[in-house]
Amino acid sequence: MLSPKAGLERREMVKKSLCLLLVFFLRHTVALGWEGIAVHGTPKYKNGFTHLDYTDPKAPKGGSLVLGFTGSFDTLNPYSTKGISPLLLSNLVFQNLGQSTLDETFSQYPELAESFTLADDKMSMMIKLKKQAKFSDGKPVTAEDVKFSFDLFRSDHVNAFYKSYWADIKALEVVDSHTVKMIFARENTELPAIATQITILPKHIYSKGDFSKDYSDTALGSGPYVIKEFDRGSSVVYQRNQKFWGESDPFYQGRFNFDRVVVKYYKDPTTLVEAFKKGEFDLYICYSSKIWAKDLEGKKFDQLNWIKKELWQHENNQGSQGFYFNLRKPFFKDIAVRKAIALAFDFKWTNKALFYGQYKQNNSFFENSPLKATGLPEGKELEVLKELAKQHPDTMPDEVFSLGMGSLGQGLSIKKRLKLAIKLLSKAGYQLKNGVMEKDGKKLEFRFLLSSQMMARVVEPFLKNLKRIGIVGRMDVEESSVYQRRLQNREFDMIVLSIGQSQSPGNEQIDYWHSSEANRKYSRNHYGLENKVIDALINKIIYAKNEQELRLFTHALDRVLYHLHITVHNWHSTSHRIAVWNKFSHPEKFPRYYNPFTYIEYMWTDFPKLKGLEAARKAGKPLEIKK
């Protein structure tokens, strides 16, 4: 189950993110109370713990962290249906009823809540709020704020994702000033956990106008930071809230250490990396293998030691990144066309020539995870798939039972792949006329929508291969606001998408793959997938009774998605590439599941390093590194 906040910001971070989204992570055996709600068994952290295992409680407070990012933003409302909000806004300024950790597959612990109490029949849950919790304007967080926020996130004033994500919460009742009761529509084993992910907004602020229109300059929450200033589209400054209510909470020890966090926006990746090397911002998260290999080098890195490059290892479920088809387009409704296009992508050459061998190829929608399907289906998974094939014979791909994962062109040279692609197109009724494949008088041509010139260097050779088999592909590289509008209005033929996944999939799968979301404007089913087998598997995942069932149904979902060929699979990495000016430190132990934009919460200004770096830069001399 993917946290709503993390899910919506992932598209801004990675194109994820990242990620992405940012990933947050219940299944049948639940433990409730102060310790929170666990996916499997019991939560890791018990009452009385002093700090999270991957933090340093002795980390000093103070200093600033300046980040750079490409793109822009036009609103301070991260939950509205309109606009793009600045990076980190949700995580630094706003809070939920519950919070997750980065070293468990999915546990939710009280954040604004003090405790969660699930009824014996699991059809309702009492939530008691922390009486010390306050918004940044000093007003207490009350049950009326929770009720207001719940009603808001079920309305049409916010992104449609929220309504489907919390569809099984029937109602929320105010019991007293600091207690609410959630009533569930039916037993849903993940619901108690995801119910705690509701962001709580102050009713006295956000109830005074049209939420979707009137708060583009307002961001008031209960989190550890407030917005000190912003220049729309260019920069935003987050200032530590000196009166933050949770300063002594064990979850915040060694966390949120900077007095200021600044995000600066740049027009393109080239400008971004050059600004970083000049020292305009402190930490660069590199998504380009070329930039990592070729541009992040020179005296400041190799001789002066002013900037260091680090690989931050992780165990994240990498989800899926790929060139996704708009399945609403007539020519992409034919699976043979989709397979032929996928065969023209030469990952082996791309990885060697463009990526400097830094990536692994994707063959799953749950990469780098035990949830990834492999080989052919067997045992109970095979039984489930056979039963679904009987129920929905027209929407179950035959290859699910005959071909393994990653079977499309695997191990073939590009020459053989293209030959196979032409064979598929011919069998589907296409003929080569004047160098272009045609069927019923219509040429096989499409436009690739991109949000970054950086991806163009990957797409260009792909389009050249397509031309060799008679498919005409062109690129539209749009700036972020135009790209976002076209994406929301489905004005594209093919796009690059990164779809983040948690370690414990659940309700968010509806927004990704379910038929009900295919034509919903703001859903994340951008590609228009409609398939009854997929719908049935999503339902099984949501209501899985234990970890074994969850894994079985997710394997089946992964397998069917793969053999529908709705995307040309891309690549993934098991580490984050970070370049940083040498004035910060972070805990020695990394958590298992995180992205760089969550991990910066645990970094700090290393003041002796800072002093040494300033002196070295002033003198133009190397920074001495103490071992």
N, C-alpha and C positions, 0 to 999 in steps of 0.2 A: 504494500500500500504506500503510495507516494504522497507525501505531505503536500497540500494545496499550495502553500507558499513556495516551497521548493520547486514544485512542478511548473508554476507560472514563471518563475525567474530563470529556469534552466534555458529557455529559448533565448534570453538576453545574454546569458553568460557564455555559452559554448557555441552553439550552432555548428547543447548542448547539446552550452551548456549548454550541464552540466550540467544536465546536470543539473541538463541538465539540471540542469537541473540540478539542482540540489536534491539528494535522495534521503527520505525518512521512512522508518520501518515499523499480530495477534493471531493467533489462531486459537484452537478450541480450549486448551487448558489455560485459564486465565488466573492471575493473581491480582487482587485489587487491594487498595488501601493506600497508605502513605507511599509505599514502595512503588506504586504504579501498576501498570498492566504489561504483562509479558506475552510475547508471541508464543513461545514454547516453554513450558515449565514455569519458572519463577524469574522475576527480574534480577539482574546482577547486583544492583546497588540497593543496600538495605538501610533502614532507618539508623542514623548515627554515623554514616560514612562522612568523611571530611572533604573529599574532592574526587573528581573523576580521575581514573587511572592514567589518562593520557594528558593530564595537565600538570603544570608546575605551580603549586600554590604559593611559592616564593617569588614568582615572577613580579618584577617591579611594575608599578603603574606610571604612566606618563608618556610623553613624546607623541609623535604623529606617524601615521602610515598613509602614504599617498599612493593610490592605485591608478592605473591607466586602463582605458577600455575603448574599443571602437564603437561608433554609433552615436546615439543621442537619447534624450528622454524628453517627454513633453507633459508629464503629470506627476504629482506626488501622491497619487492615489493608486496603489498597486492592485486594487481589487475591482476597479471599474472595468466596464466593458470597452472603454475607449482609452487609447493612448498607451505609451510605454513609460514605465516608472524607472527611476534610477537604480543602479546596482546596489545591493545590500539593504535597501530600504526596509523590506519586510523583516529581515533577521535582526536588524539593529534597533529599529524603532517600535516594532509591534511584537506582541506576545500572544501565545495560545493558552488554552486551559491546561494543556499538557505539553511536555517537551520530550524529544528523543535523545538518545546518546549515539555516539559514533563507533562504539565497540560491541554493539549487539545487533542482531538482524532486525529486531523490532521490539523495543520497549518504550512505553510512554510513561513518563513520570510527571507528577504535579508541577506545574509552572505557576500560573495564576491560581490554579486550584490548590486546595490543601489536601483533599482526598477524593477518591472515587469509590462508590459503594454499589456494586451490581446486585440487583434483586435475584432471589433464588431461582425465579423462572427465566432470568436473563432477558426480560422484556422491558426493563427500565433500569436507570442508574441515577443515583443521587450524587451530586457534585457540590462539594462545599468549597467556598473560595477562601483564600488567605486574606485575613482582615487587614494585614499590613500592605497589601498590594494597592498601588496608586498609579494613576496616569501621570504623565510628566508635568501637568498643570497643578498637581497636588490633590486632585479629586480622587476619592476612593473608587476602586473597581467593585461594582455591586452586581447583584443578580439581575437588575434591570438592564445593565450593560450587556450581560450574557444573552438575555432574552432579545434585546434589540439586535445584537450581532447575529444571533441564530436566524431571526426573521429576515434580516438583510441578506444573508448568504443563501436564503431559499427564494429570494425574489429575482426579478428580471433586471435589477440594477447592477448586478455583478456578473462576472463571467459565468456562463452556463455550466461550466465544469462543477461548480460547488453544489448545484442543485442535484445533479446525478450522484456526486460523491457521497452526499449525506441523504440520499433518497429514502433510506430505511429508518431515518429518525422521524417518527410520526409527529411528535410535538415536544415542546419544552415548557415546563411550568415553573413559575417562581414560587418557592416554598417560603423563604424569608429573605431578608436583605442580602444574605451571603450564601444562600443555598438554592439550587435549581434541581429539577427532576426531569431527566430526559426519558421520553417514552418511545419505545421502538415499535415499528410497524410489524416486524417479525423477527424471529431469532436469526441473527447474522453474527457469526463467530468473530468477525473482525470489527464489528460495529462499536463496541465499547472503547476500543483503542482509537479508531479514526474519529470518533465523536469528540475526543479530547483535543483534536487538532484545529478546532474552530478558533480563529483569531478574534480577540475581544476588542472591540472599538468603543470609545466613549460615546454614549448616547447623547450626552449634553453638547457634543460637538457635531456629530455626523447626522443627527436627526433634524437639523434645521434647514434642509434644502434637498435638492435632487442629488442623490449620492453619485449618480453616474456623470453629473455635469459640474457640480458646484465645489468640488474639493481638489481641483488640480493644483492648488497652492497650499493645501493643508495636509499635514502628516503629524498627528498627535496620537501617541500610543503610550504603553506602560513599560517599554523596553529600556535598556541601559543607555541609549543615545537619543538625542534630539537633533533635528536639522537646524544647524546654526545659520546657514545661508545657502543659497543655490543660484546658479545662473542657468536658466532653462536651456537644456540641450548641451551645455558645456561642462558644468561641474556642480558638485554637491559636497557640502561639508557637514559631517556628522560630529557632534560635540558630546562628550560624555555628560550624562545627566548626573550632576553632583548630588542630587537628592533621590537617586534611584533606590527604589524600595527593597530590591533584592540583594544588596551589596554583601550581606553576610550569609546568603544561601550557599550551601555546599556546591551546588551546580555551577556557581559563578566564581569559585575560587580558582585563581590562575587564568581567568578568562576575561575577555573584554579589557585588555590592559592599556590600550592607547587612549590618550585624552582626546585625540582627534583622528578621524578616518576621513580621508578626502578621496573622491573619485573624480578623475578628469577624463573627459571624452575627446577622442580624436577621430578624424574623418576616415582614415584608412589604416591598414596594418603597417604600411611603410612609415607613415608619419608617427605612428605609435611607437615602433621599435626605435626610431631615431631619437624621439623625445625621451625614451627611457635611458638610452646611452648617454644623453646629455645631462641626465640627473633631474629631469622634470617630474618624475615620479619614482617610487622606491622599489616596487615589486612588479615583475612582468610575468604573467602566466602565458606560456607559449603554446599555441595550438598549431603551429606550422613547423613541420620537420625541416623545411628549408631554412627558415629563420633561425631555428635552433642550431642547425649545422653550419650555416654560412654567415649569418648576420650578427649573432651574439658571440663575437670574438674580437680580439684586438688587445691593445696594451692594458686597458682598464680591467680586462678579464685575466689575461695570461701573465702580465709582468707586474702591474701595479696592485693587483688583488683588491681593487676597489669594488668590483662586482663579482659575485660567485654564481655558478650554475649548479642547481641541485635537481636530482630526480627523487620525487616524493612517492614512495611505493604505497599501493593501496590494494584492497581486495573488493573493490566496488563491482557490483553487477553492472556491466557496461551497456546493457540494453541493446539498442540498435542504432546504428547510423547507416544511412543509405541514400541512394537516389530514388526517391519515391515517385511512383506514377500517380497521376490524377485519374483514378479509375472511372470518373464520370465521362471522360473523353471516349468517343466511340471506338477509336482505333486501339485504345488501351484496355478495352473490355475483353479483347482476345488474348488469352493467356499465352498463346504461341508468339504473339508480338512481344509481349513482356519478356518472355524467355530469350527470344532472339536478341533483344536489346541488352539484356543482362550478360549474354555470352560475349558481347563485344567489349566489355570492360576487362582490361588486362591488369589485374591487381599485381601479379608478379612483376611485370615491367614497371608499373607505377611505383611500387614500393622500393624497387632498386634505383630507378632513375630519378624519381621525384622526392621520395621520402627517406632516402639514405638508409633503408632497411630498418626503420624504427617501428614499424607496425606489424600487427598480425591481422589476417583476413577474418572478417565476420562471416559466420555461417549459421547465425542464430539471432533471435530477438532478445535473448537473455545471455549475452556473451560474458565470459569470465565468471561463470556462476554455476552452482550445482543444478540450477533450474534449466540449464541448457539441454535440449534433447540431443541424443547422439544415436548413430546407427539406425536400425530399424525398430519399430515398436514391438514390444513383447509383453507377455504377462497381462496384468490388469490394464495397463495402458492400451494394449492391443484390443482387449475386450471392450473398453470404453469407446475406442475409435470405430470398431465394427458396429456397435450398437448405434452410434451416431450416423454411420453411413447408411444403415437401414432406415433411420428416421428422416434423414435429409440426403438422399442419394444424389441430388442434383448439385449440391454445394460441397461435397466431400471430394477433394482431389484424389484421383486414383493412385497417384504416385506416393501418397502417404504410406501405402502398404507395400510398395515395390522398390522404392528408392530411399536411400539414407539421407541424412542431413548433409548439405554441402555437395550434393551429387551433380549439380548442373555444371557441366564442363570441367569438373575438378580433375586436375592433372593433365589437361589437354593444352597443347600449344595454342597460341592465339590464331594461328593459321587453321587449325582443326576446329577451334571454337567458332570462327567465322563461317567455315564451311557448314557446320552443324546449324548455325543461325539461318543461313540461306535455305537450307533444307526445311527448317521449321516454317519459314515464311512461305515457301513454295507450297507446302502441304496445306497452309492456311488460305491459299488462293491468291497470293501476291505474285506479281510478275514484274520483272525488271524492264522498264521502258525509259530510254534515254538516261540511264544511270540511276533511276529512282524507282523504288518498289511502288507498285500501284495495285489497287483492287477496286473494282466497280468505278473506275475513273477517278479515284481519289488517291493522291500521293501520300506516302507514309512519311510525314514530316511533323516535327514538334519543336516547341521552344522550352529551353531550360531556364528557370527563374533562379537567380542567385542573389545573395545579399552581400557578397564580398568578392572582390577581384581575386583574392587569394585562392579561392576554390576554382577559379577559371583555368588555372594552369593544369589542374587535374581533369577538368571536364573537356578541355580542348582536344587532347589525344584520344579521349573516349569518343568524341564526336567524329574524329577522323576515322576511327575504326568503324563507326556506324556508317559513314559515307561509303566505305569499302563494300558494304552489303546493301547499299541502295537506300539507306535511311538518312534523311536530311534533318540534322539537329542544329539549332541556333541557340545563342545565349542572350539573356537579358540580365544585366547586372544593375540592380536598383539600390538606391540609398535606403536606409533602414525604414523610414516612414512609408515610403512607396511600397517597399517589399512587404511590410506588415499589412498594409491595406490589401494588396493583391493576394496575400496568403489567406486573410480572413474572408475575402470575397471569392476564393477559389479560382482566381484568375491566373492559372498556370497550367502547364502540361506536366512538367517534372520539376521537383525541388530536392534540395539536400535537407534531410531532417535527422536530428539526433533525438532519439526517444529514450529517456531515462527510465530505468526500472529499479525498484527496491529489492531487497532480499526476500520480501514477503508480499508478492502481488495480491491485489484485491480489487476494491471498487474502482480504482483509477483505470483498470483495464476497459471499463465501459467507455470511458472518454476516448481511449486510444483506438478501439477496434469494433465496438458494437454497432450494429446496423442503425440503431436509434439515433446515433450521433453522426451518421454519414452526411446528413444534410442540415445539421445544426451549425449556424454560422460561426460560433466561437468555440466549437468543440476542437479537440486535438485529433480527431479523425479527419485530418486534412485531405487525405487521399480518397475518401469516399468509399471505404470498405463496407460492403453489405454481404454477410454470409451467415446462414443459420447455424452451421456447425460451430463457427467462432462464437456466436451469441450463446450457444448452449454451454460451451467450454468456459466462457467467462462466468456464467452463472454457477458452474460447478466449482470454479476457483474461489469465488466469493463465499460460498457456503461449504467449503471443505471443512471436514471435522477435525483434521489433525495435519501435522506436517507431512506425513506420508501421502495423504490425499492431495494436499496442496502441490507437492512436487510432481506427482503423477499427472494431475490435470494441467499443470503448467508445461510439462514436457509435451503433452498432447497439443496444447495451444501453440507452442513453439513450432511443432512439426507441421501442423496444418497451415499456419501462417507462412512457413517457408515454402511449402509446395503450392501455395497460391501465387507466389512470385510477384508480390506487390511492390517490391523494391529491388534495386541493384545493390547488393550488400557492399558496404565499405570496409572499414578497418577499425582497430582499437589498440589501446596501449594499457599496460598495467602500472604505469607510473605517470605522475604529473610533472611536466617540465617547468621549472621555476628558475628565473634569473632575479637576483635581488642584490641591492646595494648592501655592502657588508657592514651593517649597523644594527642588525636584528638577531634575535635568538628565538628558538622554539624548543619545546620538550624533546628529549631524545627519542621517546616512544611515540610513534605515529598510531592513531586509531586505525581500525580495519576499514571502515567505510566513511569516506569523506570526499569533499572536493576542495580545491584551494580556497574558495570563497567562504567556506565554513571554517577551514583550519586557521585562517588569519585571526580568528577570535582567540586563539591560544598562543599567538606570538607576542613578543614584547620588544620594546626598544632596549637594546643592550648598551647602556650609557658609556661604559669604557670603550666599546667598539665604535660608538658614535664619535666620541672625542678623538680617537685615533684616526678615524676616517677623515674627519674634518681637518685634522692637522696634516695628514698625508696629501689630501687634495690641495690644500693651501700651498704646500711646499712642492707639489708635483712629484712626490716620491712614493715608493711602494708602501702599502700598508703592511706592517709587521703582523704576522699571524702567530698567535701564541698557541702552542700545542699542549 
